[in-house]
């Protein structure tokens, strides 16, 4: 399978140096392999052992909310927001 890093970067609006394309190609192939190794389930299958989620733990509690929100492009009701990327 051929990976077009430039096209992926364009679609994701990323700036990637051409010298780094081979590294990204390897990483993309690793992701594709990982996903292809996942078991297949239909919507009717019952998964006996659901995925275990990690606990959300604050690791750096000395940063205030205003400091965190200071880097946000746009804030609504004290939450980060991002531009809409999908048209309905």
N, C-alpha and C positions, 0 to 999 in steps of 0.2 A: 504494500500500500504506500502511495506517495503522499506526503504531507506538504501542503503549500503554506509555509509559515507566513509568507508575506500576505497572502489572502486572509488568513486567520487574524493576523495583526490588524489588517485594514478593517475587517468586520468588527473587531473588538476595540477599534480606535486606540491601538497600542503602537508605540514607537519602539521598534526593536532594531538594533544595529545588525546589518547584514552579516557581520562576523559571528554573531550569536545564533544565526539561523540553525546551524547544525546541532547546537546544544538544545534548542527548543524543539527541533524535530525529534530528537531522542526522547525528550520529556513527553511530547505529544504521543509518541508511539507507546511509551510506558503506560500512559493514561488509557489509551485505546486497548492495550492488552489487559489491563486491570478490569476495565468495564466488560470486555468480552469474556473474561473468566467468571463473571458473576453468574449465579444460577438463574435460570429463566423460570418465571412464575406467571400463571395467568391470573386474571382478576378473581377466579373462583378457587384458587389454591388457598389453603389455610397454612399460615406460617406458624409453626409451633413455638419457635424461639424468635420472638421479634428482636430487632436490633436494640442493643442497650445504648442509651444515650449517656453522654458524660454529664456530670453535674456542672452547672455554671458556677464557677468560683472566681471571685474577684481576687486577682493576683497582685494588683497594684492599687491599693485603696487610698493612697495619698493624693490622688488627682481629683480635683473638684469637677462637678458637672460643667461649670462655666468654662474651665480649661479645656475639657473634652470637646464641648460644642464650639469652642473658639476656632477649630480647624474646619468646621462644616461650611460647605458652600451655601446651604440653605437650611433653615431650622423652622419647623412647624410644631407648635405645642411641645417645646423642649425635646424634640426628636430630630435626628439626622434625616434629611430627605435626599433623594437622588432624582435626576431627570427621568421622565418616563421613556422607556426604551422600546416598549411594545405598543403598537397601535391596535385598538379594539375595533 
